[in-house]
Amino acid sequence: MTTGPRVIVVGGGVIGVCCAYYLARGGAEVVLLERSRIGAGASSGNAGTVSAGHPPLNRPGRIRSALAQMLDATSPLYVRPRWDPELWRWMYGFARHCTAAHVTHCMRVMAPLGKDALGLFDSLLGEERIECGYKASGYFDVCATQAGLEAASHEADVISGYGYHPEVVDGDELRRREPAFGLAVLGGVFYPEAATLNPSVFLERLCVAVGKRGAEIREGAAVEEVLHVHGRTVGVRLTGGEVVSGDAVVLATGPFGAALARRVGVKLPLQPGKGYHRDIPIGPNGAPKLRVACVLNEASVFCTPMDTFVRFAGTMEFSGENSDMRRDRLQQLSRAGRVCFPDLGPARPVSEWCGLRPMSVDGLPIVGPLGDIEGLTVATGHGMLGLTLGPVTGEIITNHVLGRGDARLPALSPARFG
Ligand SMILES: Cc1cc2nc3c(=O)[nH]c(=O)nc-3n(C[C@H](O)[C@H](O)[C@H](O)COP(=O)(O)OP(=O)(O)OC[C@H]3O[C@@H](n4cnc5c(N)ncnc54)[C@H](O)[C@@H]3O)c2cc1C
């Protein structure tokens, strides 16, 4: 039974689907509009790790290391050289947030959100009986250089001050726990407070749960404009002219949200940050059968075991809003894998993919009322943590839209950009 307002959620990525779920569960009449198909953005092909509480990308020293890497197409970070004033403005804003004080601020916001996220995954998957390969068995951050090891240990130190329990381990201990690691691995950190799952299976099954709770899900429905009368949201207009009416609208359009926000006079400081995955089948000529997931520290590549394959996912590329796949970026994933897994064979990948992360200028999600139009809310900017923060964002948005209030919202609100 729906007893609450009629809410339109725009965008069928993990954020939109989670918002739709908690809104429908809270009694709202929900319509989810996706311009393409559910999971068409970054939400289906990501690395599948649920892990928060880490410092943001904006941190002291980041600009120096980024400048050294950014024009090299084979480094973890790549910026395609081009004239794009929006990108350069965003990079200037990003650099201004690379301070120790900002890291402390983000840790205070994100560390408790990460705890909430893990708890919500447990209850959501249990209550809806969603089978998606969820394993709450942590992951390793593994290093093949002394510099990597020092950076990883420093990050572990920071995180342990916020109620997390990372464990620094040497190379021999890592190989004892995960025999697939080769001798090049010098050591690393084990993060017990983390989980992994198959993100496309999670999204597909969560959509079934959303439908069962009475929400309407429409694919191929592109929103062109948010409609408002006397400062109140009244619905949206789709490409083609159809009007869908609603009392409230939630923009969960990932990195594509800036254009819709601009139409209501708000500038969202977002850039698309492209990442890739390569799924290598498990077997003698392919990937080792990993016991737990890991991230290869120096290359920033996640290796997540998913049933019959290992997903190698990562890299950050600022090349605008496109889905062009660069072979050199994809090859980088396997190259990084071979450093730590000497037995990684030449088997053909079962999938190659790229997706765009919604990167906010300050490394925090952008969640809350948008502009001065009553009933209009945004939920984007989750960067490298959209899967992790999907359920908790859905809960915060629901509390806000249904008028219950949520103490976690002010730190995430777009109002912080002035
Ligand atoms: C390689 C890689 C690895 C990653 N690994 C992880 C990880 O391990 N853990 C983690 O937590 N996160 C990870 N992420 C990040 C995560 O995938 C993203 O943060 C998340 O998917 C963003 O979700 P979203 O719903 O905001 O955006 P999206 O998934 O982009 O969804 C937005 C949707 O809105 C739709 N849309 C846009 N405009 C309109 C419109 N006008 N009308 C209707 N629909 C519209 C789009 O078609 C799209 O489907 C990774 C990302 C990448 C690229």
The ligand as an SDF file (V2000), in Angstrom:
LIG
                    3D

 53 58  0  0  0  0  0  0  0  0999 V2000
   36.0350    0.5770  -12.8750 C   0  0  0  0  0  0  0  0  0  0  0  0
   35.1480    0.9970  -11.7370 C   0  0  0  0  0  0  0  0  0  0  0  0
   35.2180    0.3050  -10.5330 C   0  0  0  0  0  0  0  0  0  0  0  0
   34.4220    0.6950   -9.4500 C   0  0  0  0  0  0  0  0  0  0  0  0
   34.4430   -0.0470   -8.3170 N   0  0  0  0  0  0  0  0  0  0  0  0
   33.6470    0.2880   -7.2740 C   0  0  0  0  0  0  0  0  0  0  0  0
   33.6320   -0.5080   -6.1000 C   0  0  0  0  0  0  0  0  0  0  0  0
   34.3000   -1.5300   -6.0100 O   0  0  0  0  0  0  0  0  0  0  0  0
   32.8400   -0.1130   -5.0710 N   0  0  0  0  0  0  0  0  0  0  0  0
   32.0780    1.0140   -5.1330 C   0  0  0  0  0  0  0  0  0  0  0  0
   31.4240    1.3420   -4.1430 O   0  0  0  0  0  0  0  0  0  0  0  0
   32.0230    1.7660   -6.2600 N   0  0  0  0  0  0  0  0  0  0  0  0
   32.8020    1.4320   -7.3220 C   0  0  0  0  0  0  0  0  0  0  0  0
   32.7860    2.1820   -8.4610 N   0  0  0  0  0  0  0  0  0  0  0  0
   31.9800    3.4090   -8.5030 C   0  0  0  0  0  0  0  0  0  0  0  0
   30.5110    3.1110   -8.7640 C   0  0  0  0  0  0  0  0  0  0  0  0
   30.3780    2.2130   -9.8300 O   0  0  0  0  0  0  0  0  0  0  0  0
   29.7800    4.4340   -9.0740 C   0  0  0  0  0  0  0  0  0  0  0  0
   30.0220    5.3730   -8.0530 O   0  0  0  0  0  0  0  0  0  0  0  0
   28.2780    4.1890   -9.1640 C   0  0  0  0  0  0  0  0  0  0  0  0
   27.9970    3.2110  -10.1240 O   0  0  0  0  0  0  0  0  0  0  0  0
   27.5290    5.4820   -9.4990 C   0  0  0  0  0  0  0  0  0  0  0  0
   26.1680    5.1450   -9.5150 O   0  0  0  0  0  0  0  0  0  0  0  0
   25.0610    6.1630   -9.9860 P   0  0  0  0  0  0  0  0  0  0  0  0
   23.7580    5.4750   -9.8350 O   0  0  0  0  0  0  0  0  0  0  0  0
   25.2760    7.4730   -9.3110 O   0  0  0  0  0  0  0  0  0  0  0  0
   25.4140    6.4530  -11.5170 O   0  0  0  0  0  0  0  0  0  0  0  0
   25.2140    5.5450  -12.8180 P   0  0  0  0  0  0  0  0  0  0  0  0
   25.5200    4.1420  -12.5840 O   0  0  0  0  0  0  0  0  0  0  0  0
   25.9610    6.2560  -13.9090 O   0  0  0  0  0  0  0  0  0  0  0  0
   23.6600    5.6460  -13.1000 O   0  0  0  0  0  0  0  0  0  0  0  0
   23.0720    6.8250  -13.5700 C   0  0  0  0  0  0  0  0  0  0  0  0
   21.9470    6.4210  -14.5060 C   0  0  0  0  0  0  0  0  0  0  0  0
   21.1960    7.5840  -14.8330 O   0  0  0  0  0  0  0  0  0  0  0  0
   20.7520    7.4470  -16.1750 C   0  0  0  0  0  0  0  0  0  0  0  0
   20.4390    8.7810  -16.6710 N   0  0  0  0  0  0  0  0  0  0  0  0
   21.2910    9.8210  -16.8890 C   0  0  0  0  0  0  0  0  0  0  0  0
   20.6260   10.8970  -17.3260 N   0  0  0  0  0  0  0  0  0  0  0  0
   19.3110   10.5530  -17.3840 C   0  0  0  0  0  0  0  0  0  0  0  0
   18.1310   11.2360  -17.7780 C   0  0  0  0  0  0  0  0  0  0  0  0
   18.1790   12.5140  -18.1880 N   0  0  0  0  0  0  0  0  0  0  0  0
   16.9530   10.5740  -17.7200 N   0  0  0  0  0  0  0  0  0  0  0  0
   16.8780    9.2870  -17.2990 C   0  0  0  0  0  0  0  0  0  0  0  0
   17.9900    8.5820  -16.9300 N   0  0  0  0  0  0  0  0  0  0  0  0
   19.1720    9.2090  -16.9670 C   0  0  0  0  0  0  0  0  0  0  0  0
   21.9560    6.8040  -16.8750 C   0  0  0  0  0  0  0  0  0  0  0  0
   21.5780    6.1750  -18.0630 O   0  0  0  0  0  0  0  0  0  0  0  0
   22.4500    5.8390  -15.8190 C   0  0  0  0  0  0  0  0  0  0  0  0
   21.9070    4.5420  -15.9720 O   0  0  0  0  0  0  0  0  0  0  0  0
   33.5610    1.8200   -9.5750 C   0  0  0  0  0  0  0  0  0  0  0  0
   33.4560    2.4830  -10.8000 C   0  0  0  0  0  0  0  0  0  0  0  0
   34.2430    2.0960  -11.8730 C   0  0  0  0  0  0  0  0  0  0  0  0
   34.1060    2.8100  -13.1870 C   0  0  0  0  0  0  0  0  0  0  0  0
  1  2  1  0
  2  3  1  0
  2 52  2  0
  3  4  2  0
  4  5  1  0
  4 50  1  0
  5  6  2  0
  6  7  1  0
  6 13  1  0
  7  8  2  0
  7  9  1  0
  9 10  1  0
 10 11  2  0
 10 12  1  0
 12 13  2  0
 13 14  1  0
 14 15  1  0
 14 50  1  0
 15 16  1  0
 16 17  1  0
 16 18  1  0
 18 19  1  0
 18 20  1  0
 20 21  1  0
 20 22  1  0
 22 23  1  0
 23 24  1  0
 24 25  2  0
 24 26  1  0
 24 27  1  0
 27 28  1  0
 28 29  2  0
 28 30  1  0
 28 31  1  0
 31 32  1  0
 32 33  1  0
 33 34  1  0
 33 48  1  0
 34 35  1  0
 35 36  1  0
 35 46  1  0
 36 37  1  0
 36 45  1  0
 37 38  2  0
 38 39  1  0
 39 40  1  0
 39 45  2  0
 40 41  1  0
 40 42  2  0
 42 43  1  0
 43 44  2  0
 44 45  1  0
 46 47  1  0
 46 48  1  0
 48 49  1  0
 50 51  2  0
 51 52  1  0
 52 53  1  0
M  END
$$$$
